[in-house]
Amino acid sequence: MTKFVLVEAINTFRMRYVVQLNDNDPAEWAMDTVVMEPDEELGQIFLGQQVMGHRVVDADEVKALAVEDNKYIKDWTTQQVLDLLTVKVKDE
């Protein structure tokens, strides 16, 4: 029998942006610009992943959660979701 365990995690990145302002603009405006999610970044570094929690779910809930996060798969069968979007651990 197969068990499905949902693990929710947050990935953290350190991002750097350089914002060009006019000489008389307050420097704080640069932070407002970054909050608006500009396309250009100077660089980024992955800082890690933090697991927020886990719980056992059934196949129907796996499909519902997958569709909630990925609207384009709404017409997929539950089996397609399980086959293509879940991580399989193999006993060795």
PyMOL Python script that loads the backbone (N, CA, C, O; Angstrom):
from pymol import cmd

cmd.read_pdbstr("""\
ATOM      1  N   MET A   1       0.848  -1.186   0.000  1.00  0.00           N
ATOM      2  CA  MET A   1       0.000   0.000   0.000  1.00  0.00           C
ATOM      3  C   MET A   1       0.891   1.246   0.000  1.00  0.00           C
ATOM      4  O   MET A   1       1.937   1.268   0.648  1.00  0.00           O
ATOM      5  N   THR A   2       0.476   2.261  -0.717  1.00  0.00           N
ATOM      6  CA  THR A   2       1.239   3.505  -0.814  1.00  0.00           C
ATOM      7  C   THR A   2       0.658   4.550   0.131  1.00  0.00           C
ATOM      8  O   THR A   2      -0.558   4.673   0.274  1.00  0.00           O
ATOM      9  N   LYS A   3       1.547   5.295   0.767  1.00  0.00           N
ATOM     10  CA  LYS A   3       1.145   6.397   1.636  1.00  0.00           C
ATOM     11  C   LYS A   3       1.668   7.682   1.005  1.00  0.00           C
ATOM     12  O   LYS A   3       2.801   7.729   0.526  1.00  0.00           O
ATOM     13  N   PHE A   4       0.838   8.722   1.007  1.00  0.00           N
ATOM     14  CA  PHE A   4       1.231  10.027   0.486  1.00  0.00           C
ATOM     15  C   PHE A   4       1.408  10.986   1.654  1.00  0.00           C
ATOM     16  O   PHE A   4       0.495  11.170   2.460  1.00  0.00           O
ATOM     17  N   VAL A   5       2.593  11.599   1.742  1.00  0.00           N
ATOM     18  CA  VAL A   5       2.864  12.569   2.803  1.00  0.00           C
ATOM     19  C   VAL A   5       3.144  13.919   2.152  1.00  0.00           C
ATOM     20  O   VAL A   5       4.089  14.065   1.377  1.00  0.00           O
ATOM     21  N   LEU A   6       2.311  14.899   2.479  1.00  0.00           N
ATOM     22  CA  LEU A   6       2.491  16.268   1.993  1.00  0.00           C
ATOM     23  C   LEU A   6       3.502  16.962   2.898  1.00  0.00           C
ATOM     24  O   LEU A   6       3.324  17.001   4.115  1.00  0.00           O
ATOM     25  N   VAL A   7       4.549  17.502   2.314  1.00  0.00           N
ATOM     26  CA  VAL A   7       5.544  18.274   3.057  1.00  0.00           C
ATOM     27  C   VAL A   7       5.513  19.691   2.491  1.00  0.00           C
ATOM     28  O   VAL A   7       5.698  19.890   1.290  1.00  0.00           O
ATOM     29  N   GLU A   8       5.279  20.671   3.358  1.00  0.00           N
ATOM     30  CA  GLU A   8       5.267  22.062   2.920  1.00  0.00           C
ATOM     31  C   GLU A   8       6.541  22.738   3.409  1.00  0.00           C
ATOM     32  O   GLU A   8       6.915  22.619   4.575  1.00  0.00           O
ATOM     33  N   ALA A   9       7.204  23.451   2.497  1.00  0.00           N
ATOM     34  CA  ALA A   9       8.492  24.061   2.803  1.00  0.00           C
ATOM     35  C   ALA A   9       8.577  25.448   2.169  1.00  0.00           C
ATOM     36  O   ALA A   9       7.837  25.775   1.242  1.00  0.00           O
ATOM     37  N   ILE A  10       9.486  26.240   2.687  1.00  0.00           N
ATOM     38  CA  ILE A  10       9.759  27.569   2.154  1.00  0.00           C
ATOM     39  C   ILE A  10      11.222  27.619   1.740  1.00  0.00           C
ATOM     40  O   ILE A  10      12.109  27.281   2.525  1.00  0.00           O
ATOM     41  N   ASN A  11      11.473  28.044   0.495  1.00  0.00           N
ATOM     42  CA  ASN A  11      12.837  28.277   0.022  1.00  0.00           C
ATOM     43  C   ASN A  11      13.190  29.734   0.288  1.00  0.00           C
ATOM     44  O   ASN A  11      12.372  30.628   0.069  1.00  0.00           O
ATOM     45  N   THR A  12      14.414  29.968   0.763  1.00  0.00           N
ATOM     46  CA  THR A  12      14.851  31.318   1.074  1.00  0.00           C
ATOM     47  C   THR A  12      16.023  31.690   0.174  1.00  0.00           C
ATOM     48  O   THR A  12      16.966  30.918   0.006  1.00  0.00           O
ATOM     49  N   PHE A  13      15.946  32.886  -0.400  1.00  0.00           N
ATOM     50  CA  PHE A  13      17.002  33.421  -1.238  1.00  0.00           C
ATOM     51  C   PHE A  13      17.396  34.805  -0.733  1.00  0.00           C
ATOM     52  O   PHE A  13      16.544  35.570  -0.282  1.00  0.00           O
ATOM     53  N   ARG A  14      18.676  35.123  -0.808  1.00  0.00           N
ATOM     54  CA  ARG A  14      19.125  36.501  -0.594  1.00  0.00           C
ATOM     55  C   ARG A  14      19.218  37.126  -1.967  1.00  0.00           C
ATOM     56  O   ARG A  14      19.969  36.653  -2.820  1.00  0.00           O
ATOM     57  N   MET A  15      18.463  38.181  -2.185  1.00  0.00           N
ATOM     58  CA  MET A  15      18.425  38.850  -3.483  1.00  0.00           C
ATOM     59  C   MET A  15      19.122  40.204  -3.364  1.00  0.00           C
ATOM     60  O   MET A  15      19.074  40.848  -2.316  1.00  0.00           O
ATOM     61  N   ARG A  16      19.764  40.624  -4.443  1.00  0.00           N
ATOM     62  CA  ARG A  16      20.362  41.962  -4.507  1.00  0.00           C
ATOM     63  C   ARG A  16      19.824  42.706  -5.713  1.00  0.00           C
ATOM     64  O   ARG A  16      19.742  42.164  -6.815  1.00  0.00           O
ATOM     65  N   TYR A  17      19.461  43.957  -5.483  1.00  0.00           N
ATOM     66  CA  TYR A  17      18.988  44.844  -6.541  1.00  0.00           C
ATOM     67  C   TYR A  17      19.753  46.155  -6.430  1.00  0.00           C
ATOM     68  O   TYR A  17      20.129  46.573  -5.335  1.00  0.00           O
ATOM     69  N   VAL A  18      19.979  46.790  -7.550  1.00  0.00           N
ATOM     70  CA  VAL A  18      20.508  48.152  -7.566  1.00  0.00           C
ATOM     71  C   VAL A  18      19.464  49.003  -8.267  1.00  0.00           C
ATOM     72  O   VAL A  18      19.114  48.753  -9.421  1.00  0.00           O
ATOM     73  N   VAL A  19      18.966  50.018  -7.554  1.00  0.00           N
ATOM     74  CA  VAL A  19      17.906  50.876  -8.076  1.00  0.00           C
ATOM     75  C   VAL A  19      18.502  52.247  -8.385  1.00  0.00           C
ATOM     76  O   VAL A  19      19.147  52.858  -7.534  1.00  0.00           O
ATOM     77  N   GLN A  20      18.284  52.714  -9.586  1.00  0.00           N
ATOM     78  CA  GLN A  20      18.766  54.044  -9.975  1.00  0.00           C
ATOM     79  C   GLN A  20      17.689  55.076  -9.645  1.00  0.00           C
ATOM     80  O   GLN A  20      16.554  54.976 -10.111  1.00  0.00           O
ATOM     81  N   LEU A  21      18.064  56.077  -8.826  1.00  0.00           N
ATOM     82  CA  LEU A  21      17.155  57.153  -8.438  1.00  0.00           C
ATOM     83  C   LEU A  21      17.739  58.492  -8.872  1.00  0.00           C
ATOM     84  O   LEU A  21      18.938  58.609  -9.125  1.00  0.00           O
ATOM     85  N   ASN A  22      16.889  59.479  -8.952  1.00  0.00           N
ATOM     86  CA  ASN A  22      17.367  60.841  -9.175  1.00  0.00           C
ATOM     87  C   ASN A  22      18.085  61.327  -7.920  1.00  0.00           C
ATOM     88  O   ASN A  22      17.792  60.850  -6.824  1.00  0.00           O
ATOM     89  N   ASP A  23      19.020  62.266  -8.060  1.00  0.00           N
ATOM     90  CA  ASP A  23      19.807  62.757  -6.933  1.00  0.00           C
ATOM     91  C   ASP A  23      18.951  63.242  -5.771  1.00  0.00           C
ATOM     92  O   ASP A  23      19.318  63.044  -4.613  1.00  0.00           O
ATOM     93  N   ASN A  24      17.820  63.871  -6.058  1.00  0.00           N
ATOM     94  CA  ASN A  24      17.004  64.439  -4.986  1.00  0.00           C
ATOM     95  C   ASN A  24      15.957  63.462  -4.436  1.00  0.00           C
ATOM     96  O   ASN A  24      15.201  63.829  -3.537  1.00  0.00           O
ATOM     97  N   ASP A  25      15.894  62.228  -4.952  1.00  0.00           N
ATOM     98  CA  ASP A  25      14.953  61.232  -4.438  1.00  0.00           C
ATOM     99  C   ASP A  25      15.483  60.623  -3.140  1.00  0.00           C
ATOM    100  O   ASP A  25      16.683  60.380  -3.013  1.00  0.00           O
ATOM    101  N   PRO A  26      14.594  60.378  -2.176  1.00  0.00           N
ATOM    102  CA  PRO A  26      15.040  59.705  -0.947  1.00  0.00           C
ATOM    103  C   PRO A  26      15.497  58.272  -1.240  1.00  0.00           C
ATOM    104  O   PRO A  26      14.886  57.573  -2.049  1.00  0.00           O
ATOM    105  N   ALA A  27      16.558  57.850  -0.589  1.00  0.00           N
ATOM    106  CA  ALA A  27      17.090  56.496  -0.799  1.00  0.00           C
ATOM    107  C   ALA A  27      16.058  55.431  -0.448  1.00  0.00           C
ATOM    108  O   ALA A  27      16.092  54.338  -1.014  1.00  0.00           O
ATOM    109  N   GLU A  28      15.137  55.725   0.477  1.00  0.00           N
ATOM    110  CA  GLU A  28      14.114  54.765   0.884  1.00  0.00           C
ATOM    111  C   GLU A  28      13.211  54.355  -0.281  1.00  0.00           C
ATOM    112  O   GLU A  28      12.606  53.283  -0.247  1.00  0.00           O
ATOM    113  N   TRP A  29      13.117  55.203  -1.314  1.00  0.00           N
ATOM    114  CA  TRP A  29      12.299  54.862  -2.471  1.00  0.00           C
ATOM    115  C   TRP A  29      12.805  53.596  -3.162  1.00  0.00           C
ATOM    116  O   TRP A  29      12.041  52.886  -3.814  1.00  0.00           O
ATOM    117  N   ALA A  30      14.084  53.327  -3.012  1.00  0.00           N
ATOM    118  CA  ALA A  30      14.641  52.114  -3.622  1.00  0.00           C
ATOM    119  C   ALA A  30      13.970  50.874  -3.033  1.00  0.00           C
ATOM    120  O   ALA A  30      13.706  49.912  -3.755  1.00  0.00           O
ATOM    121  N   MET A  31      13.694  50.887  -1.734  1.00  0.00           N
ATOM    122  CA  MET A  31      13.026  49.741  -1.101  1.00  0.00           C
ATOM    123  C   MET A  31      11.607  49.586  -1.632  1.00  0.00           C
ATOM    124  O   MET A  31      11.150  48.466  -1.860  1.00  0.00           O
ATOM    125  N   ASP A  32      10.907  50.699  -1.831  1.00  0.00           N
ATOM    126  CA  ASP A  32       9.559  50.636  -2.414  1.00  0.00           C
ATOM    127  C   ASP A  32       9.603  50.005  -3.805  1.00  0.00           C
ATOM    128  O   ASP A  32       8.741  49.203  -4.164  1.00  0.00           O
ATOM    129  N   THR A  33      10.604  50.374  -4.567  1.00  0.00           N
ATOM    130  CA  THR A  33      10.750  49.833  -5.924  1.00  0.00           C
ATOM    131  C   THR A  33      10.958  48.320  -5.879  1.00  0.00           C
ATOM    132  O   THR A  33      10.365  47.590  -6.673  1.00  0.00           O
ATOM    133  N   VAL A  34      11.783  47.852  -4.969  1.00  0.00           N
ATOM    134  CA  VAL A  34      12.066  46.413  -4.867  1.00  0.00           C
ATOM    135  C   VAL A  34      10.818  45.652  -4.424  1.00  0.00           C
ATOM    136  O   VAL A  34      10.576  44.541  -4.898  1.00  0.00           O
ATOM    137  N   VAL A  35      10.028  46.226  -3.530  1.00  0.00           N
ATOM    138  CA  VAL A  35       8.798  45.571  -3.082  1.00  0.00           C
ATOM    139  C   VAL A  35       7.821  45.374  -4.245  1.00  0.00           C
ATOM    140  O   VAL A  35       6.999  44.458  -4.218  1.00  0.00           O
ATOM    141  N   MET A  36       7.910  46.223  -5.254  1.00  0.00           N
ATOM    142  CA  MET A  36       7.043  46.113  -6.430  1.00  0.00           C
ATOM    143  C   MET A  36       7.539  45.039  -7.408  1.00  0.00           C
ATOM    144  O   MET A  36       7.010  44.916  -8.513  1.00  0.00           O
ATOM    145  N   GLU A  37       8.541  44.272  -7.010  1.00  0.00           N
ATOM    146  CA  GLU A  37       9.082  43.137  -7.760  1.00  0.00           C
ATOM    147  C   GLU A  37       9.617  43.498  -9.146  1.00  0.00           C
ATOM    148  O   GLU A  37       9.025  43.136 -10.163  1.00  0.00           O
ATOM    149  N   PRO A  38      10.730  44.207  -9.174  1.00  0.00           N
ATOM    150  CA  PRO A  38      11.325  44.546 -10.472  1.00  0.00           C
ATOM    151  C   PRO A  38      11.861  43.295 -11.165  1.00  0.00           C
ATOM    152  O   PRO A  38      12.153  42.287 -10.521  1.00  0.00           O
ATOM    153  N   ASP A  39      11.983  43.378 -12.487  1.00  0.00           N
ATOM    154  CA  ASP A  39      12.481  42.237 -13.257  1.00  0.00           C
ATOM    155  C   ASP A  39      13.991  42.065 -13.137  1.00  0.00           C
ATOM    156  O   ASP A  39      14.504  40.952 -13.254  1.00  0.00           O
ATOM    157  N   GLU A  40      14.692  43.155 -12.905  1.00  0.00           N
ATOM    158  CA  GLU A  40      16.152  43.093 -12.902  1.00  0.00           C
ATOM    159  C   GLU A  40      16.672  42.854 -11.491  1.00  0.00           C
ATOM    160  O   GLU A  40      16.252  43.508 -10.536  1.00  0.00           O
ATOM    161  N   GLU A  41      17.585  41.912 -11.381  1.00  0.00           N
ATOM    162  CA  GLU A  41      18.254  41.682 -10.105  1.00  0.00           C
ATOM    163  C   GLU A  41      19.750  41.650 -10.351  1.00  0.00           C
ATOM    164  O   GLU A  41      20.206  41.258 -11.426  1.00  0.00           O
ATOM    165  N   LEU A  42      20.503  42.061  -9.356  1.00  0.00           N
ATOM    166  CA  LEU A  42      21.960  42.033  -9.463  1.00  0.00           C
ATOM    167  C   LEU A  42      22.476  40.611  -9.250  1.00  0.00           C
ATOM    168  O   LEU A  42      23.427  40.177  -9.899  1.00  0.00           O
ATOM    169  N   GLY A  43      21.835  39.901  -8.336  1.00  0.00           N
ATOM    170  CA  GLY A  43      22.235  38.522  -8.073  1.00  0.00           C
ATOM    171  C   GLY A  43      21.407  37.917  -6.960  1.00  0.00           C
ATOM    172  O   GLY A  43      20.629  38.600  -6.294  1.00  0.00           O
ATOM    173  N   GLN A  44      21.593  36.609  -6.773  1.00  0.00           N
ATOM    174  CA  GLN A  44      20.881  35.908  -5.707  1.00  0.00           C
ATOM    175  C   GLN A  44      21.703  34.734  -5.223  1.00  0.00           C
ATOM    176  O   GLN A  44      22.526  34.182  -5.953  1.00  0.00           O
ATOM    177  N   ILE A  45      21.463  34.361  -3.975  1.00  0.00           N
ATOM    178  CA  ILE A  45      22.092  33.186  -3.379  1.00  0.00           C
ATOM    179  C   ILE A  45      21.008  32.404  -2.643  1.00  0.00           C
ATOM    180  O   ILE A  45      20.238  32.976  -1.871  1.00  0.00           O
ATOM    181  N   PHE A  46      20.951  31.101  -2.886  1.00  0.00           N
ATOM    182  CA  PHE A  46      20.009  30.225  -2.195  1.00  0.00           C
ATOM    183  C   PHE A  46      20.507  30.005  -0.771  1.00  0.00           C
ATOM    184  O   PHE A  46      21.642  29.573  -0.568  1.00  0.00           O
ATOM    185  N   LEU A  47      19.661  30.302   0.213  1.00  0.00           N
ATOM    186  CA  LEU A  47      20.053  30.182   1.617  1.00  0.00           C
ATOM    187  C   LEU A  47      19.543  28.916   2.287  1.00  0.00           C
ATOM    188  O   LEU A  47      19.947  28.598   3.405  1.00  0.00           O
ATOM    189  N   GLY A  48      18.674  28.205   1.621  1.00  0.00           N
ATOM    190  CA  GLY A  48      18.207  26.954   2.200  1.00  0.00           C
ATOM    191  C   GLY A  48      16.706  26.799   2.141  1.00  0.00           C
ATOM    192  O   GLY A  48      15.977  27.665   1.658  1.00  0.00           O
ATOM    193  N   GLN A  49      16.276  25.670   2.648  1.00  0.00           N
ATOM    194  CA  GLN A  49      14.865  25.329   2.655  1.00  0.00           C
ATOM    195  C   GLN A  49      14.450  25.009   4.086  1.00  0.00           C
ATOM    196  O   GLN A  49      15.129  24.265   4.793  1.00  0.00           O
ATOM    197  N   GLN A  50      13.331  25.579   4.496  1.00  0.00           N
ATOM    198  CA  GLN A  50      12.803  25.330   5.826  1.00  0.00           C
ATOM    199  C   GLN A  50      11.499  24.550   5.686  1.00  0.00           C
ATOM    200  O   GLN A  50      10.563  25.008   5.031  1.00  0.00           O
ATOM    201  N   VAL A  51      11.441  23.376   6.300  1.00  0.00           N
ATOM    202  CA  VAL A  51      10.226  22.564   6.277  1.00  0.00           C
ATOM    203  C   VAL A  51       9.266  23.140   7.307  1.00  0.00           C
ATOM    204  O   VAL A  51       9.614  23.304   8.477  1.00  0.00           O
ATOM    205  N   MET A  52       8.049  23.444   6.854  1.00  0.00           N
ATOM    206  CA  MET A  52       7.047  24.055   7.721  1.00  0.00           C
ATOM    207  C   MET A  52       6.164  23.011   8.401  1.00  0.00           C
ATOM    208  O   MET A  52       5.607  23.265   9.470  1.00  0.00           O
ATOM    209  N   GLY A  53       6.038  21.851   7.787  1.00  0.00           N
ATOM    210  CA  GLY A  53       5.216  20.803   8.383  1.00  0.00           C
ATOM    211  C   GLY A  53       4.940  19.698   7.391  1.00  0.00           C
ATOM    212  O   GLY A  53       5.324  19.764   6.224  1.00  0.00           O
ATOM    213  N   HIS A  54       4.259  18.675   7.892  1.00  0.00           N
ATOM    214  CA  HIS A  54       3.899  17.546   7.044  1.00  0.00           C
ATOM    215  C   HIS A  54       2.632  16.902   7.572  1.00  0.00           C
ATOM    216  O   HIS A  54       2.288  17.041   8.746  1.00  0.00           O
ATOM    217  N   ARG A  55       1.939  16.192   6.684  1.00  0.00           N
ATOM    218  CA  ARG A  55       0.755  15.428   7.076  1.00  0.00           C
ATOM    219  C   ARG A  55       0.460  14.392   6.002  1.00  0.00           C
ATOM    220  O   ARG A  55       0.823  14.562   4.838  1.00  0.00           O
ATOM    221  N   VAL A  56      -0.197  13.328   6.406  1.00  0.00           N
ATOM    222  CA  VAL A  56      -0.595  12.287   5.472  1.00  0.00           C
ATOM    223  C   VAL A  56      -1.854  12.763   4.746  1.00  0.00           C
ATOM    224  O   VAL A  56      -2.781  13.285   5.365  1.00  0.00           O
ATOM    225  N   VAL A  57      -1.872  12.575   3.420  1.00  0.00           N
ATOM    226  CA  VAL A  57      -3.016  12.961   2.591  1.00  0.00           C
ATOM    227  C   VAL A  57      -3.396  11.784   1.703  1.00  0.00           C
ATOM    228  O   VAL A  57      -2.596  10.874   1.487  1.00  0.00           O
ATOM    229  N   ASP A  58      -4.624  11.812   1.191  1.00  0.00           N
ATOM    230  CA  ASP A  58      -5.024  10.757   0.263  1.00  0.00           C
ATOM    231  C   ASP A  58      -4.840  11.242  -1.175  1.00  0.00           C
ATOM    232  O   ASP A  58      -4.535  12.411  -1.409  1.00  0.00           O
ATOM    233  N   ALA A  59      -5.025  10.353  -2.115  1.00  0.00           N
ATOM    234  CA  ALA A  59      -4.775  10.662  -3.522  1.00  0.00           C
ATOM    235  C   ALA A  59      -5.665  11.794  -4.030  1.00  0.00           C
ATOM    236  O   ALA A  59      -5.214  12.631  -4.812  1.00  0.00           O
ATOM    237  N   ASP A  60      -6.919  11.827  -3.596  1.00  0.00           N
ATOM    238  CA  ASP A  60      -7.820  12.894  -4.040  1.00  0.00           C
ATOM    239  C   ASP A  60      -7.355  14.260  -3.539  1.00  0.00           C
ATOM    240  O   ASP A  60      -7.465  15.255  -4.257  1.00  0.00           O
ATOM    241  N   GLU A  61      -6.841  14.313  -2.320  1.00  0.00           N
ATOM    242  CA  GLU A  61      -6.337  15.584  -1.800  1.00  0.00           C
ATOM    243  C   GLU A  61      -5.061  16.009  -2.531  1.00  0.00           C
ATOM    244  O   GLU A  61      -4.839  17.197  -2.761  1.00  0.00           O
ATOM    245  N   VAL A  62      -4.227  15.033  -2.892  1.00  0.00           N
ATOM    246  CA  VAL A  62      -3.031  15.348  -3.684  1.00  0.00           C
ATOM    247  C   VAL A  62      -3.453  16.036  -4.980  1.00  0.00           C
ATOM    248  O   VAL A  62      -2.878  17.056  -5.360  1.00  0.00           O
ATOM    249  N   LYS A  63      -4.455  15.480  -5.656  1.00  0.00           N
ATOM    250  CA  LYS A  63      -4.912  16.085  -6.907  1.00  0.00           C
ATOM    251  C   LYS A  63      -5.474  17.482  -6.649  1.00  0.00           C
ATOM    252  O   LYS A  63      -5.147  18.418  -7.377  1.00  0.00           O
ATOM    253  N   ALA A  64      -6.313  17.636  -5.628  1.00  0.00           N
ATOM    254  CA  ALA A  64      -6.917  18.935  -5.337  1.00  0.00           C
ATOM    255  C   ALA A  64      -5.851  19.982  -5.038  1.00  0.00           C
ATOM    256  O   ALA A  64      -5.954  21.111  -5.517  1.00  0.00           O
ATOM    257  N   LEU A  65      -4.844  19.640  -4.269  1.00  0.00           N
ATOM    258  CA  LEU A  65      -3.763  20.580  -3.956  1.00  0.00           C
ATOM    259  C   LEU A  65      -2.952  20.920  -5.205  1.00  0.00           C
ATOM    260  O   LEU A  65      -2.557  22.069  -5.404  1.00  0.00           O
ATOM    261  N   ALA A  66      -2.707  19.913  -6.045  1.00  0.00           N
ATOM    262  CA  ALA A  66      -1.947  20.150  -7.275  1.00  0.00           C
ATOM    263  C   ALA A  66      -2.698  21.098  -8.193  1.00  0.00           C
ATOM    264  O   ALA A  66      -2.092  21.993  -8.781  1.00  0.00           O
ATOM    265  N   VAL A  67      -3.996  20.920  -8.326  1.00  0.00           N
ATOM    266  CA  VAL A  67      -4.805  21.798  -9.181  1.00  0.00           C
ATOM    267  C   VAL A  67      -4.876  23.197  -8.595  1.00  0.00           C
ATOM    268  O   VAL A  67      -4.854  24.184  -9.330  1.00  0.00           O
ATOM    269  N   GLU A  68      -4.960  23.285  -7.273  1.00  0.00           N
ATOM    270  CA  GLU A  68      -4.977  24.606  -6.612  1.00  0.00           C
ATOM    271  C   GLU A  68      -3.723  25.409  -6.953  1.00  0.00           C
ATOM    272  O   GLU A  68      -3.797  26.619  -7.166  1.00  0.00           O
ATOM    273  N   ASP A  69      -2.580  24.739  -7.005  1.00  0.00           N
ATOM    274  CA  ASP A  69      -1.309  25.412  -7.281  1.00  0.00           C
ATOM    275  C   ASP A  69      -0.994  25.517  -8.780  1.00  0.00           C
ATOM    276  O   ASP A  69      -0.189  26.360  -9.178  1.00  0.00           O
ATOM    277  N   ASN A  70      -1.612  24.679  -9.606  1.00  0.00           N
ATOM    278  CA  ASN A  70      -1.300  24.606 -11.048  1.00  0.00           C
ATOM    279  C   ASN A  70      -2.597  24.460 -11.838  1.00  0.00           C
ATOM    280  O   ASN A  70      -2.976  23.351 -12.214  1.00  0.00           O
ATOM    281  N   LYS A  71      -3.263  25.554 -12.084  1.00  0.00           N
ATOM    282  CA  LYS A  71      -4.584  25.515 -12.728  1.00  0.00           C
ATOM    283  C   LYS A  71      -4.579  24.776 -14.072  1.00  0.00           C
ATOM    284  O   LYS A  71      -5.595  24.203 -14.465  1.00  0.00           O
ATOM    285  N   TYR A  72      -3.455  24.786 -14.769  1.00  0.00           N
ATOM    286  CA  TYR A  72      -3.393  24.178 -16.096  1.00  0.00           C
ATOM    287  C   TYR A  72      -3.565  22.659 -16.078  1.00  0.00           C
ATOM    288  O   TYR A  72      -3.770  22.060 -17.134  1.00  0.00           O
ATOM    289  N   ILE A  73      -3.489  22.019 -14.909  1.00  0.00           N
ATOM    290  CA  ILE A  73      -3.622  20.555 -14.856  1.00  0.00           C
ATOM    291  C   ILE A  73      -5.012  20.112 -14.407  1.00  0.00           C
ATOM    292  O   ILE A  73      -5.209  18.945 -14.068  1.00  0.00           O
ATOM    293  N   LYS A  74      -5.968  21.025 -14.400  1.00  0.00           N
ATOM    294  CA  LYS A  74      -7.304  20.699 -13.882  1.00  0.00           C
ATOM    295  C   LYS A  74      -7.958  19.518 -14.604  1.00  0.00           C
ATOM    296  O   LYS A  74      -8.803  18.836 -14.024  1.00  0.00           O
ATOM    297  N   ASP A  75      -7.585  19.272 -15.842  1.00  0.00           N
ATOM    298  CA  ASP A  75      -8.173  18.166 -16.597  1.00  0.00           C
ATOM    299  C   ASP A  75      -7.387  16.857 -16.475  1.00  0.00           C
ATOM    300  O   ASP A  75      -7.774  15.843 -17.056  1.00  0.00           O
ATOM    301  N   TRP A  76      -6.304  16.881 -15.734  1.00  0.00           N
ATOM    302  CA  TRP A  76      -5.525  15.667 -15.533  1.00  0.00           C
ATOM    303  C   TRP A  76      -6.305  14.706 -14.626  1.00  0.00           C
ATOM    304  O   TRP A  76      -7.120  15.130 -13.806  1.00  0.00           O
ATOM    305  N   THR A  77      -6.045  13.433 -14.787  1.00  0.00           N
ATOM    306  CA  THR A  77      -6.611  12.452 -13.862  1.00  0.00           C
ATOM    307  C   THR A  77      -5.779  12.445 -12.583  1.00  0.00           C
ATOM    308  O   THR A  77      -4.649  12.933 -12.552  1.00  0.00           O
ATOM    309  N   THR A  78      -6.361  11.886 -11.544  1.00  0.00           N
ATOM    310  CA  THR A  78      -5.611  11.747 -10.284  1.00  0.00           C
ATOM    311  C   THR A  78      -4.361  10.913 -10.514  1.00  0.00           C
ATOM    312  O   THR A  78      -3.300  11.220  -9.970  1.00  0.00           O
ATOM    313  N   GLN A  79      -4.477   9.871 -11.307  1.00  0.00           N
ATOM    314  CA  GLN A  79      -3.318   9.007 -11.565  1.00  0.00           C
ATOM    315  C   GLN A  79      -2.206   9.766 -12.290  1.00  0.00           C
ATOM    316  O   GLN A  79      -1.030   9.568 -11.985  1.00  0.00           O
ATOM    317  N   GLN A  80      -2.557  10.631 -13.243  1.00  0.00           N
ATOM    318  CA  GLN A  80      -1.534  11.438 -13.925  1.00  0.00           C
ATOM    319  C   GLN A  80      -0.807  12.338 -12.923  1.00  0.00           C
ATOM    320  O   GLN A  80       0.417  12.462 -12.972  1.00  0.00           O
ATOM    321  N   VAL A  81      -1.555  12.960 -12.023  1.00  0.00           N
ATOM    322  CA  VAL A  81      -0.935  13.811 -11.005  1.00  0.00           C
ATOM    323  C   VAL A  81       0.025  12.991 -10.151  1.00  0.00           C
ATOM    324  O   VAL A  81       1.155  13.411  -9.900  1.00  0.00           O
ATOM    325  N   LEU A  82      -0.425  11.830  -9.710  1.00  0.00           N
ATOM    326  CA  LEU A  82       0.428  10.980  -8.869  1.00  0.00           C
ATOM    327  C   LEU A  82       1.674  10.515  -9.618  1.00  0.00           C
ATOM    328  O   LEU A  82       2.769  10.491  -9.055  1.00  0.00           O
ATOM    329  N   ASP A  83       1.507  10.145 -10.889  1.00  0.00           N
ATOM    330  CA  ASP A  83       2.634   9.635 -11.675  1.00  0.00           C
ATOM    331  C   ASP A  83       3.652  10.726 -12.007  1.00  0.00           C
ATOM    332  O   ASP A  83       4.857  10.474 -12.006  1.00  0.00           O
ATOM    333  N   LEU A  84       3.171  11.934 -12.289  1.00  0.00           N
ATOM    334  CA  LEU A  84       4.051  12.981 -12.817  1.00  0.00           C
ATOM    335  C   LEU A  84       4.513  14.005 -11.783  1.00  0.00           C
ATOM    336  O   LEU A  84       5.541  14.649 -11.988  1.00  0.00           O
ATOM    337  N   LEU A  85       3.788  14.173 -10.687  1.00  0.00           N
ATOM    338  CA  LEU A  85       4.111  15.282  -9.776  1.00  0.00           C
ATOM    339  C   LEU A  85       4.470  14.863  -8.358  1.00  0.00           C
ATOM    340  O   LEU A  85       4.648  15.726  -7.499  1.00  0.00           O
ATOM    341  N   THR A  86       4.578  13.586  -8.091  1.00  0.00           N
ATOM    342  CA  THR A  86       4.956  13.171  -6.739  1.00  0.00           C
ATOM    343  C   THR A  86       6.363  12.577  -6.751  1.00  0.00           C
ATOM    344  O   THR A  86       6.831  12.066  -7.769  1.00  0.00           O
ATOM    345  N   VAL A  87       7.016  12.655  -5.612  1.00  0.00           N
ATOM    346  CA  VAL A  87       8.366  12.113  -5.451  1.00  0.00           C
ATOM    347  C   VAL A  87       8.228  10.672  -4.975  1.00  0.00           C
ATOM    348  O   VAL A  87       7.516  10.396  -4.009  1.00  0.00           O
ATOM    349  N   LYS A  88       8.898   9.771  -5.644  1.00  0.00           N
ATOM    350  CA  LYS A  88       8.844   8.360  -5.270  1.00  0.00           C
ATOM    351  C   LYS A  88      10.128   7.964  -4.568  1.00  0.00           C
ATOM    352  O   LYS A  88      11.221   8.176  -5.093  1.00  0.00           O
ATOM    353  N   VAL A  89       9.998   7.387  -3.374  1.00  0.00           N
ATOM    354  CA  VAL A  89      11.156   6.891  -2.637  1.00  0.00           C
ATOM    355  C   VAL A  89      11.260   5.402  -2.915  1.00  0.00           C
ATOM    356  O   VAL A  89      10.304   4.651  -2.723  1.00  0.00           O
ATOM    357  N   LYS A  90      12.442   4.983  -3.373  1.00  0.00           N
ATOM    358  CA  LYS A  90      12.655   3.572  -3.719  1.00  0.00           C
ATOM    359  C   LYS A  90      13.429   2.897  -2.608  1.00  0.00           C
ATOM    360  O   LYS A  90      14.445   3.410  -2.139  1.00  0.00           O
ATOM    361  N   ASP A  91      12.938   1.740  -2.192  1.00  0.00           N
ATOM    362  CA  ASP A  91      13.671   0.934  -1.220  1.00  0.00           C
ATOM    363  C   ASP A  91      14.845   0.263  -1.925  1.00  0.00           C
ATOM    364  O   ASP A  91      14.702  -0.263  -3.029  1.00  0.00           O
ATOM    365  N   GLU A  92      15.979   0.288  -1.290  1.00  0.00           N
ATOM    366  CA  GLU A  92      17.151  -0.350  -1.908  1.00  0.00           C
ATOM    367  C   GLU A  92      17.748  -1.354  -0.971  1.00  0.00           C
ATOM    368  O   GLU A  92      18.742  -1.997  -1.308  1.00  0.00           O
TER     369      GLU A  92
END
""", "prot")
cmd.dss("prot")
cmd.show_as("cartoon", "prot")
cmd.util.cbc("prot")
cmd.orient("prot")
